[in-house]
Amino acid sequence: MTRALPMVVRLLAASLLAGTVVCGPAAADEAAHFAVPATVIYPGDVIREELIMDRAFAPNMPGAAAFVSDRATVIGRTARRTLVAGQPIPLNALEDQKVVTRGSAVKVVIEEDSLSIVTYASALQSGSPGTMIQLRNLDTGVIIRGIVQPDGSVRIQNG
């Protein structure tokens, strides 16, 4: 055993010089990094770059998969509930920013083959791009459903 000790010491020294051995209870590479609010973010607030910072947590943090780890996932989205400063952000606490708000007049586009009709309707629901919402046609009062587009209009398919 005493003959093996110098070999262990030499291997340890070589690996420390190479940067392959980590000493201490929790190394920086092993820590879980999450995007956290730098200040309290309230429901309905759009999350901007300056409101988010990165923070390291214990590597075995329970439920780590349920939290946002990437800043890009958070930026530009809206908080669904209060986000506490310094605490990990749950995935279900975020939603896409609404481009159509309830009660607003919305441009409605109906296209079928080469025919295109544009009208306006009152949004009965708020919606993000890609979501289906209900609207009331301003001329007829008929309730219609359509898919919100990124430009804030609503597209009706198949009349």
VENRA-V847416 format. One record per residue. N is the residue number from 1. RES is the residue in one small letter. D_FIRST is the distance of its C-alpha to the first C-alpha in whole Angstrom. Layout:
n res d_first
N RES D_FIRST
N RES D_FIRST
This chain:
n res d_first
1 m 0
2 t 4
3 r 5
4 a 5
5 l 6
6 p 10
7 m 10
8 v 10
9 v 12
10 r 15
11 l 15
12 l 16
13 a 18
14 a 20
15 s 21
16 l 22
17 l 24
18 a 26
19 g 26
20 t 24
21 v 22
22 v 24
23 c 23
24 g 25
25 p 27
26 a 29
27 a 30
28 a 33
29 d 33
30 e 32
31 a 35
32 a 38
33 h 41
34 f 44
35 a 48
36 v 49
37 p 53
38 a 53
39 t 56
40 v 58
41 i 59
42 y 62
43 p 63
44 g 65
45 d 64
46 v 63
47 i 59
48 r 59
49 e 56
50 e 57
51 l 56
52 i 53
53 m 49
54 d 46
55 r 43
56 a 40
57 f 39
58 a 36
59 p 34
60 n 35
61 m 38
62 p 40
63 g 43
64 a 42
65 a 44
66 a 48
67 f 47
68 v 48
69 s 46
70 d 48
71 r 50
72 a 53
73 t 53
74 v 55
75 i 57
76 g 61
77 r 60
78 t 62
79 a 60
80 r 61
81 r 60
82 t 59
83 l 56
84 v 54
85 a 53
86 g 49
87 q 48
88 p 48
89 i 51
90 p 51
91 l 52
92 n 55
93 a 57
94 l 58
95 e 61
96 d 63
97 q 65
98 k 69
99 v 71
100 v 74
101 t 75
102 r 77
103 g 81
104 s 81
105 a 83
106 v 81
107 k 82
108 v 82
109 v 82
110 i 83
111 e 83
112 e 84
113 d 84
114 s 86
115 l 88
116 s 86
117 i 87
118 v 86
119 t 87
120 y 86
121 a 84
122 s 83
123 a 80
124 l 79
125 q 75
126 s 73
127 g 71
128 s 68
129 p 68
130 g 68
131 t 69
132 m 72
133 i 75
134 q 78
135 l 81
136 r 85
137 n 87
138 l 89
139 d 92
140 t 92
141 g 90
142 v 88
143 i 85
144 i 82
145 r 79
146 g 77
147 i 74
148 v 73
149 q 72
150 p 70
151 d 73
152 g 75
153 s 77
154 v 77
155 r 78
156 i 80
157 q 79
158 n 82
159 g 84
